[in-house]
């Protein structure tokens, strides 16, 4: 019988493999819906228009189902996941909560990125947005910036306010969930994650 590697000594490698495996599985599931169910619904809608006209009562239901499935696909896997990190992030930020003003500085060109890295970063920013929106006193704004130079890539998230930030925003980096996200980023990308804060801003920086 073949002896398996020691899981403890290879935990980081196993985690990276598992995350890549799961990301690819979600891509495949989303593609199945986009190329199957969504196409079928589009064909059904077209047939209903031809037979009963645009006033057909069932058209609204079909359109609602189409929209719900399309949103499900996007949650499973961004349509830009394999194309470009800036495009995938821009698409993901369409659902940013209105309670916090979003400012974005994304480059036009970006080096190819592993799909699991893109998926993780989208998940982190989505979690940040939802977390900020549910704080008792949300901060005024959040800026998302990306830069690439000298072989290093950098994603900076700056949470700020004109006045002093509420303590709930300042304490964000200390929460268990966010600490786990930052640690997971370091393991999966072999990068570095840092958080600095003062009375008016919290800066989260991811470098890989």
Secondary structure, DSSP 4 states (H G I P E B T S, - for coil): -PPPP-TTTTHHHHHHHHHHHHHHHHHHHHHHIIIIIHHHHHHHHHHHHHHH-TT-THHHHHHHHHHHHHHHHHHHS-TTTTT-HHHHHHHHGGG--TTSEEEEE--S------HHHHHHHHHHHHHHHHHHHTSTT--SEEEEEEEEETTEEEEEEEEE-SSPPPHHHHGGGGSHHHHHHHHHHHHHHS-EEEEEE-SSEEEEEEE-
